[in-house]
Amino acid sequence: MTQRVHNFSAGPSALPLAVLEAARRDLSDFNGTGMSIMEMSHRSQTYDEVHNQAIADLKALMGMDDSWDVLFMGGGARTQFALLPMNLLPEDGLGTYITTGKWSEGALSEANKIGHAEELWTSKETGHDRVPAPGEVAPKASSTYLHYTSNNTIYGTQFHHTPDSGDALLLCDMSSDILSRQVEVDKFSVIYAGAQKNMGPAGVTVVFLRRDLLEHSPADLPETMSYQKMGSKNSLLNTPPVFPIYMVGLVARHLVEQGGLDTIAAANVQKAELLYRAIDNSGGFYRGHAQPDSRSRMNVTFRLPDEELESAFLSESGELGMNGLKGHRSVGGLRASIYNAVPLDAVTALVDFMDDFKRRRG
């Protein structure tokens, strides 16, 4: 096998090597069936077991009981920006949004195409360099739901607390930090995530929602856009993205076997602290974008003194097998995405390179 690079891509992103090797073994002959998981009927007992085991492992990792449903849907998290208000925002309701970056702004924009939504708090004035502090956002009494994005891949910020939604439903896009730590699930009504950052390959979006919310879906919604219809068929209303679901199941099982989310959270803290320490101890040569209290443990964003040095950093790190370090096109700079599957030795290699680059170029 060609030597694997240190993959710091923001998504699609690194997957556990053990998961990739298991998928390779299963690719042409799954469990002695003589066919690939991609070839078999989604109505078969073999696939049914894969599908339901993935759901069981995801719920176990998240600490969810039978009051929660898990839906596998297409269209990415961006489709959920519209499906959430379509299913949960009544004609006389109000959706409120905390906007801390591009994706939460996109969610607000889509909601306003469906019904009445408004921005409750934004970090736009400071370049989306922070999230609100605990207690900084007061819930609105007239709100049907409060929506926020827990981790912001572009700007490198992350909520380290659960916002107070008052009596409103709490909805969260966890696309880029799902399964990276335990969350207070009892405070949420819906958690959703595109798989391709921390949970599996692109092609499936996982929606966790309280089962009682299924009855909120309007009867006149197209069936594949209705949480109630999808839930009533266990996400098998139409042919689901079987291979991405199978991969999500492998990742979930891998995390269970690693000891669960507390174990992976400790590893994620260790990686993030190592990288932020290199930034903070550089004497200003490396400058983090996010304010310290809002720093993401998944996406570390930083700048160098000028763009020429940033280009040299990308070129030289690439030659050493470090991939995906270029910042998002809308903000520039550098970004190291250190999701669950990025090992500590990759972060150590990056920090060693950062120290050497600063010594030579600083």
N, C-alpha and C positions, 0 to 999 in steps of 0.2 A: 504494500500500500504506500502511495506517495505520502510523505510526511505531512501531517495535518498542521495547518497554520493556527496561530492564536487568533480566534475569531471574535472580534469586538463589534460586529455588525449590530445595528439597532433592530433589524428584523426584515426579512426572515433571519433568524439568529441561530446561535449555537444550540445544538441538541446534545444530550449526554451520549458519549461514545458507546456505552453499553446498550443504549436504546437503538442506535444506528446499526450496531452489529446484530442485535436481535432481529431487526427488520430485514437485514440482508439475509439472514438465515431463513426467514419466513417468506421471502419475496416470491419464490417460485413454487414453494410447497408449504402451505400453512398447516401445521399440526397433522401432517400425513394425509391431507385431503387430496393431494395431487393437483392442487391449483393455488394460485395466489389469493390473498385476501382481497385483491383488487378485481378478481375475476368472479367471485362467488356472489350468489344472490343475497341481497340485504334482507331477504325473508327467510334465509336458512337458519337452522339452529346454531350452526357454527358461528355465523356472524352475530346472531342474537346474543350469544354468550360474550363475545368481545364487546359489543355495544353496552350491555348491562353491567359488565365488570368495570368498564371505564367510568360509568356513572357512579357505581358503588365506591370506587377508589377516590374519585374526585370529591364526593360528599364526605367520605371519611377524612380526607386531608383537610377539608374546609371546616370540619366539625359540624356538619349539617345533619339534621334528623329528617324524619319522613314528612315534615311540614314543608320541605323544599323540593322543587322539581329541577331537573337539569335538562335543558334543551340544547341540541346540536343544530345549528342553523348556518346558512350560507350568507355571503355578502359582506363579511367582515364587520368589525365594530361600527364602521360608518353607517351601515344599513340599520343597525340598532339605534342610531341617533334619531331615525324617523320612526322605527317600530315602537320604541318606548312611548312616545306621545300618542301614536295611533292606537295602542292598546290600553294605555293607562291614564290618558288625559281627557277627561270629559269635556263636552262643549263649553261648560261654564267653569272649567278648572283653570288652574294656573301652574305652569311649570317654572320653577326657579333654578338658576344655574350659577355655580361658582366657576368662573372662567380663569384658568391659569395657563393657557397656551392654545395652540392651534386646534387641538382636538376637542377641547371643551367649548371653544368658540364655534366650531363646526356643529357640535351637538345642539347648541342654542339656536343656531341658524336654521337647522333642520326642523327643530321643534316649532319655530315660528311659522313654518310653512304648513304645519298641521293644526296648530291651535294657538293659545295665548301663552307665551313664555317671556321671561324677563331675566336680566342679569342681576344677581343679588350682590356679587362681589367680583372684582377683577384685579389682576396684578399687571395689567397692560401698561399702566403708567410707569412702572419700574422695569419694563422690559421682561416681564414674566420671570423675575429672578427669585420669587418666593411664593409660598402658599400662605393662606391666612393662619394666624396663630390660633390656638384653642380659645374659643369664646369670642373671637374677633367678628365672626359672622353670626348675626342674630337670625334665627328662623323667622319666616314670614307666616303669620297666622292664616292667611288666605291661600297658602301654597298647597297644591295637591301633592307635589313631590319636590324634593331637592336633589339635583344632579351634580356630581363632580367627577373629575378624573383624578385618580389617586396618584399617578406617576406620570410625569411629563417628559417624554423621550427627547423632545427637541431642546428644551431649556434645562433639563437636568434637575427638576424639582420634584418633591414627593411629600405627600401628607404622612406625617408620623402620628396622627391622631384621627379619630373619626368625627367628622363635623356633626353638630347638633341639628337635626332636621325638625325638631319640635314634634308636632302631631302629623307632619307630612311623611310620605313615603321617602326613603333614602335610596337613591339609585346611584350606582358607581360603575364607571368604565375603569376596569383594572387590567386593561390589555397588556401593559408593560410591567406590572409587578404581581400579577396573579401567581399564587403558589410560592411566592418568595418569602412569606411570613404568615403567621396566623392573624386573622382579623376578627373583629367582634361581630360575628355574623348575625347575632340577635338584633343588632341595630339597623340592619339592612333589609330592604325589600327586594331589590334586584342587584345582582352583580353580574357584569358581562365582560367578556374578553375575547379578542381575536387570539387564536392559538399561537401565532407565528413568532411571538417574542419570547415567551417563557414556558410554553405548554406543549408545543408541537409544531408541525409545518403549517404553512398557509393553506387555507381552504375550508376551515371550520371555525365558527364562533360559538363559544360556550356561554349559555345564559343560565345563571342560577336565579331562580325566583321563588318567592313564597307561593305555595300551591294555591292559597285562597285568592291570589291575584288573577288566576286564570279566568275566573268568571267575569273579570272586568273587560275582557276583550269584546268589542262590539261585534254583533252577529254579522254585519255587512262587510267585514274585512275580507280581502282575499285569503284563502285558506292558509297559504304558506307564509302569510304575514301575521297570522293570528296566533298568539301564544296559546290560546285555549285549544285551537285545532291541533297545533303541533304537540302540545302537551298530552292531549287525549290519545295521540298515536305514538307516544314515546319517541318523538322526532323521526318517525318512520312514515309520515304522511306521504312523502315522496322519497325517491332514492337519495339517501343521505351521502355525504362525502366520506365513504367508508374508510379509505386509506388514512386520511387525516384523523378520523376518529380513532382508528386502530392505533395510530402513533400517539395521540393524546393519552390513550389508555396505557401504552407502554411507559410513557413519561410518568403518569400518575402512579403506576405500580412501582417504578424505579424509586420515586420519592418515598413511597410507603416503606420500601425495603431499606432506604437510607435512614429511616428513623422519623420521617414526617417533617412538617414545616418548621418546628422549633430547631431541628438540626440544620436544615438548609438555611434558616434565617441567621443562625450563628455564623455560618460560613460566609454568608453575604455581608454581614457586618464586618467581618475580618477583612474581606477583599476591599470593601469600600473605605474602611479606615486606613488601610495601607496606601491606597491611591490618593486619598485626600491629604494624607500626611506628606506625601511627596509634593503635592501642589503647595500646601501651606508652608513647607520648609524650604521653598525654592527662592526665597527672598524677592518674590514678585515676578520672577521669570515666567512662572506658570500662574495664571489668574483664573480662579474658578468663577463661573457665571452665577451660580446659585448662592443665595445667602446661606451661611452655615446651618441655621436651624431648619432650612428647607431642602437641604442637599439630598439628592436621590442616591439610593444604594444600588440602583440598576443602571443609570445613565449618568456618567460623570462628564460634565462639559467644562472645557477650559480653553483659554487663549494663551498665545505667546506674544512677545512684544510687537511683532509685526507679521504680516502675511507671508513674507519671504521665508521667515523662520518656520512658520507653520507648514509651508510647502516642503521645506527641507526635512522637517520632522516626519511628515507623511511619507516622503520618498525613502528616507533611511529606515524608518520602522518597517515599511513594507518589504524592504530587502531582507529584513530579519524575520520575516514571516508573521508580521502583525497586520491583520486585515480589518478594514471597516472603521478606522479611526477618524475619518473626515467628518466634521460636523454637518448638521443639516444645512441644506442650501439656503434656508431662510435666515440663518444666524451666523453661519460660517464657523471658524475655529475648529476645535477638535472635540471628539466625543468618544469615550470608551464605554461601551455597553457591557456590563459585567453581570449578565443574567445568571440564573441558577447553574446552567451548564458550562459556564466559563470557569475553568479550574483556577485555583490559587496560583499555580505555577505560571499561568498566563499573565496574571496581574503582577506577579513578582518580576517576570521578564520585562513587562512594560515599565514598571517603576525603575528597574535597573537601567533600562535604555533612557528614561527621562533624566536620571541622574547623570549619565554619561553625556547625553546631548547638552544639558545645561553646562557641564564642565567644559565642553569643547566650544560651545556657541554663546554662552552667557557673558 
